[in-house]
């Protein structure tokens, strides 16, 4: 009798616990699936759509109390927030768009939304604070990624910006974020290569590419090719003075400005360096070389020298401005 009662009590407790577990599991599942995005519409439940002007591109739920979203219609991209208990919405316009506009990446950091919009001529990063209704814009970028420690941004001039620091990159085409391993290691790539970068230390970890052998040298780590093509009919005589990390490094031989000049620098690897290049021209009246006007001087280069690589800079001067490109020297590319 005692044994039978014990079994009955055990069975009762077992089924009660099983019911409670199943009930809690169902509640948890319903909480996770309370909001859903289907065909550009957010559903508060299986039958209740959230009224939004346009197509919802992405959203995030905040403790099932609010919804932060990005939407797009024919004329503009908007960010909005919906308060579930109050059943109220606030929205702000991020940017006006046209037929060529394309939203590339969206990230949420409540109450802020980050978004990149590309069109035929440029790419802009927008930061929209939905609560305050404030939208900020950063131009001349190619991509961004929101990490635990801050915002990482890739710029048109081949830099990775993270908080207050900038890391020079050496890609031939526009880079983009391929992914992140954790809060500090990111993968940056272009059509040819992928770079593994520690954004906190602001240093590259590894670089790889298919069918590419990078050139290295014991004699130099940087090559600079200068193409001086001034607009004057008569080519003058010039030379370039090179200053590295505040110290006079070398200078080129004087020659006609229409000639190209190559310079090899042996700078220490795994360190940042500043290279200042000064253009000096022959003053035929004084018959001596003088430093050219500031508007005809190239901007200083801040570089990071990678181990086992040669960085190549090409600088083309057309008489008014310099076009600068940088990349790693490659032995062969199949």
C-alpha positions as CSV (number, residue, x, y, z in Angstrom):
1,X,0.0,0.0,0.0
2,X,2.8,2.4,0.9
3,X,4.6,1.4,-2.3
4,X,1.5,2.0,-4.5
5,X,0.9,5.4,-2.9
6,X,4.6,6.4,-3.4
7,X,4.4,5.5,-7.1
8,X,1.2,7.5,-7.5
9,X,2.8,10.5,-5.8
10,X,5.9,10.2,-8.0
11,X,3.8,9.9,-11.2
12,X,1.8,12.9,-10.2
13,X,4.9,15.0,-9.5
14,X,6.5,13.8,-12.8
15,X,3.5,14.9,-14.9
16,X,3.1,18.2,-13.1
17,X,6.8,19.0,-13.8
18,X,6.5,17.9,-17.4
19,X,3.5,20.2,-17.8
20,X,5.3,23.1,-16.3
21,X,8.3,22.6,-18.4
22,X,6.2,22.3,-21.6
23,X,4.2,25.4,-20.6
24,X,7.4,27.5,-20.0
25,X,8.9,26.2,-23.2
26,X,5.8,27.3,-25.1
27,X,5.9,30.7,-23.5
28,X,9.5,31.1,-24.4
29,X,8.9,30.1,-27.9
30,X,6.0,32.5,-28.3
31,X,8.1,35.3,-26.8
32,X,10.9,34.7,-29.3
33,X,8.4,34.4,-32.2
34,X,6.1,37.3,-31.0
35,X,7.3,39.5,-34.0
36,X,8.0,38.3,-37.5
37,X,9.1,39.9,-40.8
38,X,7.4,38.5,-43.8
39,X,7.5,40.1,-47.3
40,X,8.4,43.5,-46.0
41,X,5.8,43.5,-43.3
42,X,6.3,43.2,-39.5
43,X,3.6,41.1,-37.8
44,X,3.0,41.8,-34.1
45,X,1.3,38.4,-34.0
46,X,0.1,35.9,-36.6
47,X,-2.8,38.2,-37.7
48,X,-1.7,41.8,-36.8
49,X,0.6,43.7,-39.2
50,X,2.5,46.8,-38.0
51,X,1.4,49.8,-40.0
52,X,4.5,51.1,-41.8
53,X,4.7,53.4,-44.8
54,X,6.9,51.3,-47.2
55,X,8.6,48.0,-47.1
56,X,10.4,47.0,-43.9
57,X,14.0,46.0,-44.7
58,X,15.0,44.8,-41.2
59,X,14.0,45.2,-37.6
60,X,15.0,44.3,-34.0
61,X,12.8,43.7,-30.9
62,X,13.8,45.3,-27.6
63,X,12.7,43.1,-24.7
64,X,9.4,42.5,-26.6
65,X,8.4,46.1,-25.5
66,X,9.5,48.0,-28.6
67,X,10.4,47.4,-32.2
68,X,13.1,49.3,-34.0
69,X,13.0,49.1,-37.8
70,X,14.2,50.4,-41.2
71,X,11.8,50.9,-44.1
72,X,12.0,52.0,-47.7
73,X,9.5,53.5,-50.0
74,X,9.8,55.0,-53.5
75,X,11.1,58.4,-52.2
76,X,13.0,57.8,-48.9
77,X,14.5,55.5,-46.4
78,X,13.1,55.9,-42.8
79,X,13.8,54.6,-39.3
80,X,11.1,54.0,-36.9
81,X,10.3,52.7,-33.4
82,X,7.0,51.1,-32.2
83,X,6.1,51.0,-28.5
84,X,4.1,47.8,-28.0
85,X,2.3,48.6,-24.8
86,X,1.5,52.2,-25.8
87,X,0.8,51.2,-29.4
88,X,2.6,54.3,-30.6
89,X,5.1,54.9,-33.4
90,X,7.8,57.5,-34.0
91,X,9.7,57.8,-37.3
92,X,12.4,59.9,-38.9
93,X,13.6,60.2,-42.5
94,X,17.1,59.0,-43.0
95,X,17.6,60.0,-46.6
96,X,15.9,60.6,-49.9
97,X,16.6,58.0,-52.6
98,X,16.3,57.4,-56.3
99,X,16.1,54.4,-58.6
100,X,19.8,53.7,-58.3
101,X,19.8,53.8,-54.5
102,X,20.5,50.6,-52.7
103,X,20.6,49.8,-49.0
104,X,23.7,47.7,-48.3
105,X,24.0,47.2,-44.6
106,X,21.9,47.9,-41.5
107,X,22.9,47.6,-37.8
108,X,20.9,48.4,-34.7
109,X,22.2,49.8,-31.4
110,X,18.9,51.0,-29.8
111,X,17.8,53.7,-30.1
112,X,20.3,54.2,-32.9
113,X,20.2,52.8,-36.4
114,X,23.2,52.6,-38.7
115,X,22.7,52.2,-42.4
116,X,24.7,52.5,-45.7
117,X,23.0,53.7,-48.9
118,X,24.8,53.3,-52.2
119,X,23.9,54.9,-55.5
120,X,25.6,55.3,-58.8
121,X,28.1,57.8,-57.6
122,X,28.7,57.4,-53.9
123,X,28.1,55.5,-50.7
124,X,27.0,57.3,-47.4
125,X,26.8,56.0,-43.9
126,X,23.9,57.3,-41.8
127,X,23.4,57.3,-38.1
128,X,19.8,57.9,-37.0
129,X,18.8,58.4,-33.4
130,X,15.1,57.6,-33.6
131,X,14.3,59.0,-30.1
132,X,15.9,62.3,-30.8
133,X,15.0,62.4,-34.5
134,X,18.7,63.3,-35.3
135,X,20.3,61.9,-38.5
136,X,24.1,62.2,-39.1
137,X,25.9,61.5,-42.3
138,X,29.4,60.4,-43.3
139,X,30.4,60.4,-46.9
140,X,33.2,58.8,-48.9
141,X,32.9,55.3,-47.3
142,X,32.6,51.8,-48.7
143,X,31.3,49.8,-45.8
144,X,30.9,49.7,-42.0
145,X,30.5,47.2,-39.2
146,X,29.2,47.7,-35.7
147,X,31.4,45.9,-33.1
148,X,31.1,45.7,-29.3
149,X,33.8,48.4,-28.8
150,X,32.6,50.8,-31.4
151,X,32.0,51.5,-35.1
152,X,34.5,50.3,-37.8
153,X,34.4,52.1,-41.1
154,X,36.1,51.5,-44.4
155,X,36.8,54.7,-46.4
156,X,37.3,55.5,-50.1
157,X,40.9,56.4,-49.5
158,X,41.8,52.9,-48.3
159,X,41.7,53.3,-44.5
160,X,40.0,51.4,-41.7
161,X,38.7,53.8,-39.1
162,X,37.9,52.5,-35.6
163,X,37.1,55.0,-32.8
164,X,39.9,57.6,-33.0
165,X,42.4,55.5,-35.0
166,X,43.1,54.9,-38.7
167,X,44.8,51.9,-40.3
168,X,46.1,52.2,-43.8
169,X,44.9,49.4,-46.2
170,X,46.3,48.3,-49.5
171,X,43.5,47.1,-51.7
172,X,43.3,47.7,-55.5
173,X,39.4,47.8,-55.5
174,X,36.9,49.1,-52.9
175,X,37.1,47.0,-49.7
176,X,34.2,45.7,-47.7
177,X,33.7,43.9,-44.4
178,X,33.6,40.1,-45.1
179,X,32.8,39.3,-41.5
180,X,33.9,39.4,-37.9
181,X,35.3,36.6,-35.7
182,X,34.7,38.4,-32.4
183,X,34.6,41.9,-31.0
184,X,38.1,42.8,-32.3
185,X,39.0,40.6,-35.3
186,X,37.5,41.5,-38.6
187,X,37.8,40.3,-42.2
188,X,38.3,43.0,-44.8
189,X,38.3,42.0,-48.5
190,X,38.1,43.2,-52.1
191,X,37.8,41.2,-55.3
192,X,41.4,39.9,-55.0
193,X,42.4,39.4,-51.3
194,X,41.2,39.1,-47.7
195,X,42.9,40.8,-44.7
196,X,42.5,39.6,-41.1
197,X,42.8,42.7,-38.9
198,X,42.8,43.3,-35.1
199,X,40.9,46.6,-34.9
200,X,41.8,47.2,-31.3
201,X,45.5,46.8,-31.8
202,X,45.2,48.5,-35.2
203,X,47.4,45.8,-36.8
204,X,46.9,43.3,-39.6
205,X,47.1,39.6,-38.5
206,X,47.2,37.8,-41.9
207,X,46.5,38.4,-45.6
208,X,45.6,35.8,-48.2
209,X,44.6,35.7,-51.8
210,X,44.1,33.1,-54.5
211,X,47.0,32.5,-57.0
212,X,49.0,35.4,-55.7
213,X,52.6,35.5,-54.5
214,X,53.6,38.7,-52.7
215,X,57.1,40.1,-53.2
216,X,59.4,40.7,-50.3
217,X,62.9,42.1,-50.1
218,X,65.7,42.5,-47.6
219,X,66.7,45.8,-49.1
220,X,63.4,47.8,-49.0
221,X,59.8,47.7,-47.8
222,X,58.3,50.6,-49.7
223,X,58.4,51.7,-53.3
224,X,57.2,55.1,-54.5
225,X,56.6,55.9,-58.2
226,X,56.2,59.6,-59.0
227,X,54.7,60.7,-62.3
228,X,55.0,64.4,-62.6
229,X,52.9,65.6,-65.5
230,X,52.4,69.4,-65.1
231,X,50.1,71.3,-67.3
232,X,52.7,73.8,-68.6
233,X,53.8,73.6,-72.2
234,X,57.4,73.7,-71.2
235,X,58.5,71.1,-68.7
236,X,60.6,72.4,-65.8
237,X,63.2,70.7,-63.8
238,X,62.2,69.2,-60.4
239,X,63.4,66.9,-57.7
240,X,61.6,65.4,-54.7
241,X,62.8,65.4,-51.1
242,X,61.8,62.5,-48.9
243,X,61.3,63.0,-45.1
244,X,60.5,59.9,-43.0
245,X,59.4,60.2,-39.4
246,X,60.7,63.7,-39.2
247,X,64.2,62.9,-40.6
248,X,65.6,63.7,-44.0
249,X,65.7,60.3,-45.8
250,X,66.8,60.9,-49.4
251,X,66.0,62.9,-52.5
252,X,65.6,62.2,-56.2
253,X,68.0,63.3,-58.9
254,X,66.9,66.6,-60.6
255,X,65.3,66.0,-63.9
256,X,62.6,67.1,-66.3
257,X,59.1,67.1,-64.7
258,X,57.7,64.9,-67.5
259,X,60.0,62.1,-66.4
260,X,58.9,59.5,-63.8
261,X,60.9,58.9,-60.7
262,X,61.1,55.8,-58.5
263,X,62.2,55.7,-54.8
264,X,62.9,52.7,-52.6
265,X,62.6,53.1,-48.8
266,X,63.6,50.5,-46.2
267,X,61.3,51.3,-43.3
268,X,60.9,49.1,-40.3
269,X,58.1,46.5,-40.5
270,X,55.2,46.2,-38.0
271,X,55.3,50.0,-37.4
272,X,53.6,53.1,-38.5
273,X,55.6,55.7,-40.4
274,X,54.9,59.2,-41.8
275,X,56.4,60.0,-45.2
276,X,56.5,63.6,-46.3
277,X,57.4,64.2,-50.0
278,X,58.4,67.7,-51.0
279,X,58.4,69.0,-54.6
280,X,61.3,71.3,-55.4
281,X,61.5,73.1,-58.8
282,X,64.2,75.0,-60.6
283,X,63.7,78.8,-60.5
284,X,65.3,79.7,-63.8
285,X,65.5,83.4,-62.8
286,X,67.5,82.7,-59.6
287,X,69.1,79.6,-61.2
288,X,68.5,77.5,-58.0
289,X,66.0,75.0,-56.7
290,X,63.3,76.3,-54.4
291,X,60.5,74.5,-52.6
292,X,57.3,74.6,-54.7
293,X,54.1,76.2,-53.5
294,X,52.1,74.4,-50.8
295,X,49.2,73.8,-53.2
296,X,51.6,71.8,-55.4
297,X,52.8,69.6,-52.6
298,X,51.5,66.0,-52.1
299,X,49.8,65.3,-48.8
300,X,51.8,63.4,-46.2
301,X,51.5,59.6,-46.2
302,X,50.8,57.7,-43.0
303,X,51.5,54.0,-43.6
304,X,51.8,50.8,-41.8
305,X,54.6,48.5,-43.1
306,X,53.5,44.9,-43.3
307,X,56.1,42.2,-42.6
308,X,57.1,40.2,-45.7
309,X,55.5,42.7,-48.1
310,X,56.5,45.6,-50.3
311,X,54.0,48.5,-50.4
312,X,53.9,50.3,-53.7
313,X,52.6,53.9,-54.0
314,X,51.9,55.5,-57.3
315,X,51.6,59.3,-57.3
316,X,50.5,61.2,-60.4
317,X,50.7,64.9,-60.4
318,X,48.8,66.7,-63.1
319,X,49.8,70.2,-62.3
320,X,47.1,70.9,-59.8
321,X,46.6,67.7,-57.7
322,X,48.0,64.3,-56.9
323,X,46.3,61.0,-57.6
324,X,47.6,58.4,-55.1
325,X,47.1,54.6,-55.3
326,X,48.7,52.0,-53.0
327,X,48.9,48.2,-53.2
328,X,51.2,45.3,-52.4
329,X,53.8,44.3,-54.9
330,X,52.9,40.9,-56.5
331,X,55.3,38.5,-58.2
332,X,52.7,36.7,-60.2
333,X,48.9,36.6,-60.5
334,X,47.2,33.9,-62.5
